[in-house]
Amino acid sequence: MRSVVRNLIAGSTLCMLVVQAATGAGGGNEGAQQVPGRGAEPQGAARFAHPVPTPPAALPIEVYQERRARVMAALGGCAAVISSQGQVNGITEDYRQDGDFFWLTGINEPDAHLVLQPKSKYRKVILVLKPRDPEAERWTGPRDPVSPDLLKKYGVDRVLRGTPDDALVNAGLHHDCIAVIAPPSETKEERGDAQLATRIAGQLGLKTEYKRGLLGDLRAAHSAAELARMERAIAITALGHDAVARATVAGVSERDVQTQLEYAFYAQGATGLSYSSIVGSGPNGAVLHWDQNTRLLQDGDLAVVDAGAEYGRYASDITRTYPVSGHFTAEQADVYRAVYQAQEDIFSAIKPGVTMADLQHVAEESLRRSGHLADFIHGFGHFVGLDVHDAGDYERAIPVGAVFTVEPGIYLPARGFGVRIEDEVLMTDKGYRLLSEKIPRKLEDVEAWVARERRAAKGPGQ
């Protein structure tokens, strides 16, 4: 019974910790507002700020028009088709559009298609949407009828309903070739839009051009508007990791830490999670993508927390390793410093013309020198954008405007812990800018950060 009471007390304390973390106890409360019209509330509730975050405005339709124009300019006079590849999840049929189609259109609908015909004078961009279903719309919400307003909403030249076959045939009749712009399929079966392009080209006796890396190349370099969303996602993620610094104490569960982290995200305006939050304590920290989050944290553990907020559909991806006791042991510190040095070596190598493959080699050589190459089981990083693992070429020079992670790690299951440090950088014309620089990274800074956040959680005089 005493253990149950202790757990209940710990749970209540943790509930207060997350409120303080998300609302900035001892400081400002940016982005959160009190709900008006409330009367007197219990003391605990009075300290609870009820956030009313404002989602970001949609990107202007001109952004998508400009992107499509860039694609058509690279088609060499060919027509092209691309279809949505998003996924429907859950009983409420939540839909998330794939990055390529969303980047081109901003449309979050399944069974949508885009036919591009650069040689057409008036109908260069044709959008094909699935037919309306009044019965289905009673469950999922009404959809707009085809009208001039719909053309204006999506910034296209024509909207049809059904399949794109006829539109692509008509485009082919007025073009000399059809381009396949769909990225290569990761499955044995080719994507439907790629099959359609090659089939129509064959029927019409047209040449098939393959430009399967085009969208990835164009998406890798981000605009100022995209970077603003990504930097906001990182700022929100930083506040979530502040909550983690407070919460990773002995006796709480990995799930407790996760809930506080994610509350802090949403309280500060996150529009989603970039991926399922990873909270791996002790031996679970040596599992790269631990997602069960069931273990109780123990004194002496390290907790590897890999989590990122999404903002306006743009992702973030940050990992920090927290000492549950507040301090790293000598063995843990040695491993942490090896990972930190690998990060520093990678940062030093980020110069114009460098490739992701080059940086992977730098990471491996750094960890080889520290004697931990065999304990480094993944790539040093990946591109970030509309997807947390975003489009980009790992063998070509990283373009200016690309955002990518730097995340070396060492995993020691036999020793019962792992260490990973993950940050995001922006490629510039002179080198890079560390986008997550405000989140403590150096060992001594992490220990001081954890101590500071935990003192703040206790309140004045405690």
N, C-alpha and C positions, 0 to 999 in steps of 0.2 A: 504493500500500500504506500509506504514512504517513497518508493521509487516512482510510483504513479504520480504522487503529489509533486515530487521534484520535476517530473516531466511536464506536468501541467504548468507549474510555475515557469519552467524554462520556455514553454510554448508561449505563455503570456508575455514574458520578457521579449521573446523574439518578435512577437507581433508588434510590440512597441518599437523595437529596433528598426523594423522595416519601414514603419511610419516615419520615424525620425530620419532614416536614410533617404527615403524618397522625397521628404518634404524639407530636408536641409535643417535639422534641428541645430540650433545654435547659430543659424545663418539665414540667408534669404530663402524664398520659396518660389523661385521662378517657374512659371508655367502652371502653377496650381492655384486654385481659387476656392474660397469658401462658398458653399451653396447658400444663396440668400434665403432669408425667411425662416431659418431654423431658430427654435427657442433654446432654452438652457439645455445643455447636454451633460451627461456624466463626465467626470473629470477626464477619464481615458479618452472619450469621444471628442472632448474639447480640444485635445492635442492632435486630433486626426484631421488633416487637411484633405478636403474632398476635391480632387483635381478635376478640372474641366479643360483637358488639353484641346488645342485647336489643330486639326489635321492640316498638312500643307496643301496649298492650292495646287491644282493639276498644272502640269507644264502647259504652256500655250500651244495651241494646235499648230502654230507655225513651226514649232520645234520638230514635230513629226513630219511636216511637209518638207522641211529642209533635209531631214534624214533620208526620206524617200528619194528626194532629188539627187542626193549624193549616191545612193544605190543605183539609180537609173543612169547616172553619168558614167558609172563604172561597168555597165552591162555591154558596152560595145555595140549598141543598137539592137540588142536582143530583147525579146519579151521574157517575162519571168512570172512565176507563181510561187507563193509561199503560204502555208497553212498554219493555223494555230496548233500548238502541241501541248497546251496546258493540261492540268490534271484536276479532276473533280474528287473531292474528299469529303467523307462523312455523310451522315444522314441528311444534313441540310444542303448537301451538294455544293459545298464551298469550292469555288473555282479560282485557280491561280494560273494566270497566263504564262507561257514560256517567255524567256527573256528576249528572244529574237523578234517574235511577233509584237510583244509589248513595246519594244524599242522602236519599231516601225510605225505603230498605230496608237499606242496608249489604250487599246481596247482589251477589256478583260471578259471576253465572251468565248465560249467553246464553239467549235465548228465554224470558224471564221477563216476567210481566205483573202489574199491580196493578189490581184493580177496587175502587173506593171507592163505598160506598153509605151516606151519612151518615144516612139515615132508617131504616136497619135497626136493630133493637134489639140483636141479638146478633152480627150478621155484617157489621160496617161495613167491614172490610178483608179482602179475599180475594186471596190470592197464588196465581198460576197458574204452575207450573213446567213445563218440557218433560218428556216421558215419560222414564223411565229406560231405558237401553240397556246391558245387561250386557256386550255385546261392546265397546262404546265405552269403558265404564268400566274395562276392562282396560288401556286406553291412557291414560286421563286421570284415573283414580282413582275410587273408589266415591262414590256420592251417597246421601244419607240417604233412607230410605223415609218416606212420609207417615205421621205418627204424632203423638200428643200432644206428644212431645218436639220435633218439627219446628215445631209451632205455637208452643211456648214459645221455641224458638231464634230465630224471626223476629218474635215478638210480634204475630202476626196472628190473625184469628178463624177462618180456614179456609184450608187449602192444597189445591189441586187440581193435576192434571197434564193438559196438553193445550193448548188454545187458550182465550182469554178470552171467546169469543163468547157461549156459553150463560150464563156468569156475568153478562155485561153486559146480556143480554136480560132475565134475571130481575131485575136491579137496576132496569132501565128500567120494568118493570111496577109498581114500587112508588115511583117518583119521577116528578116532573112534567117533568123536563128532564135532558139529558145534557150535561155540560160537556166541551169540548175543552181540555185543559190541556197538551198536547204543544206545545213551542216550535215556531215556524214552521220548515218545512223549508228548507234551503239549496239543495235540488235542485228540479227541475221537478215531480217526483212527490211527492205528499203522503205523510207518514208513515203507516204501517199503522194505528197506534192512533188517529190522527185520522180516518182513513177509516172505521174501525170505529165510532167514536163517532157520526159523522154518519149512517152507514148505519143503525145500530140506532135512532137517534132518528127517522129518516124512516120506518122500518118500523113503529114504534110510535106514530107521530104525535105525538112529543114535541118540545118546543122545544130547539134547540141553542144553548147558551151558549158564547161564546168567551172563555176566560181564559188566553190563551197566554203572557202575561207573568207569570203568578202564581208559578210556580216560580222564575223568575229573581229576582223581587222578594224572595221569602222567603230565597233562598240568599245574597243579596248581603250581608246582615248576619250576622256570625259569632258563635257562642256562645263562652263562655270555653274550653270543651273544644277547639273548633276552633282558636281562637287559640293555645292552648298547643302544638298540633301544628305550626302554621304558624311560631311563633317558634322551635321546636326545629329545623324545617327551615332557617330562616334562620341559626341558630347553626351548624349543620353546614355550610351553604354558606359561612359566613365562614371556617371552617377550611380548606375547599377553596380559597378564594381566597388564603389564606396560602400554600398550596402553590404556587399560580400565581405569587405574588410572588417566590418562590424560583426557580421553574423557567423564567421567561421571560427566558432569557439567549441570547446569540448562539450559533448553531450547532445548537440543538435544533430539532426539528420541532414544528409545531402539534399533531401527534398525540401527541408526547411530553408536551406540556403537558396535553393532554386526559386522558391516562391517569393522570397524577399527580393531577390535580384529582379525577377520579372515584374513584381509590383512596382519597383522603382522605375523600370523601363516605361511601363504604361502610364505611371503617374506623371512622368516628365514628357509625355507626348509621343511615345513610340507608336507606330501604326501596325506593328507586328514583331515577330521574332525572326531573325535572319535564319535560324536553324534551332533545333532542340537544344536547350541549354545543357552543358556538360559540367557536372560537379563530381569530381573524382577525388575522394580522400584516401589517404594511406595507399594500400595496394591498388585501389581503383584508379589512382592517378597515373599508374603505369599502363593503363588501358587507354589507347589513343582516343577512342570515341565512346567512352563509358556513358551510358544513357539511362541506367536503371535508378541511379540516385537514391539508393536505399540505405546506405550504411550510416551508422552514427560516427561523427567525428570524434577522435580521441586525442588527448594531449600528446604532443610529439609528432602528430601527423603533418604532412603537407597536403593541402587541398588545391588541386588543379581545376580552375574554373574557366571554361571556354564558352563565352556567350556574347551575343551581339544583338542590339536592337535594330529593327528596320524602321526607316522613316521615309514615307512617300514612295514606297516600293524599293528603295535603295538600301543595301545591306551594310552591316559592319561586322567585324570579326576580331575580337580581342581575347587574349588569354593571359591570366596572371596565376602565379603559384603562391599560396598563402600559408604561412606557418601558423598552425592552430594555437600553439603555445604563445605565439607572438615573436618567437625567435627561431632561426634555423639552427639545427645541430651542426657540429663541425662537418660531418659527412654530407649533410644536405647542403650546407653552404658551399662546399667544394664543387658539388654537381651544379648548383645554381650558377656559380661564377663561370663554370665552363659553358653553360648555355648562354649566359649573358655575353661572354666573350665571342661566342659564335655569332650572336646578333650584331655585335660591334664590328666584327670582321665583314659581315655581309653589308652593313651600312656603308663601310668604307669603300666597298667595291661598286656601289651604285653610282655609275657615271654614264653620261650619254653614250649610247651604242651598246651597253651591256644587255645581255639576254638573261632570261630566267634560268636557262641551262648553265650559264656562267656562274650565277649566284648559287645555284645548287652545288656546284663544284667547290665554291668558296666555303659553303657551310660544311661540306663533308671534310674538307681539308682542316678546317678549324677543329672539328670534333675528333678528327684523327689525331691531331696534336695533343688533345687533352685525354686521349685514350678511350674515347666514348663513341667512336664511329659505329661500332656494332650495336650500340644502344639507341641510335638515331634511325627510326624506322619509317620515316615519311619524307615527303618533299619539304623544302625550306619554306615554301609559300605558294600563293595562288592569286590570280586576279580577283578583284572585288568590284561589284557594280549592282546591276539589277538582280543578280544572283550572287550568293556568297562565294560560290566557285564560278566566276564569271568567264566570259569569252576572252580569248587572247592567245597569242602564239608564243610558245615557250622557247622556240629556237631563233626567233627574229629579235632585233633590237627592241627593247621595251619603249613604246612611244611616249612622248611627252603627253601628260594628262592621264596616263594609266595609274590606277591605284592597285596595290598588291600588298599581301601580307609578308612579314618576315617572322617566321615561327619555328626556330630550332627547338628541339626537345631531346631529353635523355630519359629513358624509361628503364627502371630497374626493378622488375617484379620480385626478384629474389631478395632485394633489400626493402621491399614494401613501400616504394614511393617512385614518383616520377616528377619531372620538372619540365614545364614548357612556358616560354615567354613569347607572346604574339602581339605584334603591332602592325599598324597600317601605314604605308608610305605612299606619297604622290611623286611620280616621276616628273622632274622639271628639266628645263633646257640646260641647267647647270649641274644637276645631280638629283637630289630628292628633298622632300620635306616630310618630316615625321608628323603625321596627322594625329597620332595618339600620344603626343609628348607629355600631356598633362597627367597621364596615368602613371604613377610611380613604377619604376622598372628595376633600378639598381637595388641590390640586396639591402643595403642600409636604409635606402629610401622606402622600401617595402615594409621593413620592420617599423620604421617611424610612422608610416601611413597607417598601418594596422593599429598601433598604439594610440594614435591621435583619434581615429574613428571610434575606437572602443571607449575611449574616455568621453568623447562627445555623446555616445549612446547612453552612458550612465547619468549624464546630466551634471549641472554645476555642483561642485562641492563633494563629488563622489569619486 
